[in-house]
């Protein structure tokens, strides 16, 4: 029986030979495989089985995931800082700055889509994604700080870091159990959330206004809270998937896939936190 981990879903269990690849696309949304639910133990072993360290060369380790995640985050942060410093903010309005941020986001989406449907992880594509995402975050953050709420970026970064740490601690203490029901709820809720946000963006572009109103006022506040909760839920999914990947003996190259999913989810969490904190400071919320 195969593992449910998206890092592992493309690989057959090892039986003395190298892994063989299967072509299964990985969902773009936070790198989660939509075709498998968590809870099926690798190799068909019973739940609760303690997996010992893998002796085979080339198997993914926790250190591999930490190092790759650190590299991708470092590229994103560097790109964000450079774009904040080098790309001027449109002080007459937000149109020009949002156009730059939107172009960077589309480039990041293209890189993410390409990586999601590749047979193997591509470090170059993953780093390109994080670089474009960093430009998007830098321009967006600078624009929001300049026009809407000075100082909110520091609060959003701290909020993202504390949420990440809280989910990690809760996962390590087994306060969060990633079950089949948890997985199904997270996937369904995230897809519904993204469809709703896409409809709001489409109406906003067509009407040159606030769209359906889901990103402002009380509806925006409620959906912002939902977005933060969903992003935190996907972090829990990733932590579970990384644990299974190490226990399953996934190829070391798949640590790039794990890093890709973690960074993508952290970007989502930061954007939702930034939007939520901006809304909280508006007078019309209360």
C-alpha positions, 0 to 999 in steps of 0.5 A: 500500500502506498503512502498518502504523502504527496512527496511519496505518491509518485514513488513505489515502495523500495524492495532492494531496488531504486525507486521507480517514478509514476506520473501523478500530478501534484496539486498546485495548492500547497503541493498537496496530492488530491488523489490520496488521503492521509492515514494510510501507513507507508508499506501497509504497516499498522498505525503507530508503527515506529519507523527506524532510520533508513540506511540506504543512500539517497533517502530524504532526511529531516535535515535535507528538508530543513536545508532546502526550506531554508534556501528557498525561504532565503531566496524569497526574503532576499528578493522581497528586500531587494524589491522593497528597496529598488522598486519604487512605490507608486505614491500617486496611487496603488495601480502601478505597484499592484501591476508590478506585484501582479506580474510577479505573482503570475510569473510565480504561478507559471513556475509553480504550475510547471513544477507541479506537473513535472515528474521530478522536482526541479530546484531551478524552477522552485527557486525561480518560483520563490524569487518571483514570489519574493518580488510579489511580497516585497512590492505588495508589502511596501505598497500596503505599508505606504498607502494603508497601514504603516508598520503592518508588515512587521506585525504580519511577519511576526504573526506568520512566524508565530502561527508557523511555530504554534502549528509546529509545536502542536503537531509535535505534541500530537495536539493536531491529528491529520486524519482522513476527515481533517484532510478532506475538510482542508482540501474542500474548504481551500478549494471553495475559498480559492474559487470565492476569491477568484470570483471576487477578483474577476468581478473587481476587474470587470467592474473596476470596484471592490468586486463582490466585497469579500476583501473589505469590511466585515466579510473581508475580516471573516474570510481573512480569518478563514484564510489564516486558519486554512493556511495553518491547516495546510502547514499541519498537512505538510509537517505530517507529509515530511514525517512520512517522507522521512519514514518512507525513505523518499528520494533526497531530491523530493526534499525540494518538493517538501520545501516548495510546498512549505514556502508556498503555504507560508506565502499564503499565510503571510498574505492572509495575515497582512490582509487581515491586519490591514482590515482590523485597522479600518474604522468601518470594520467595527 
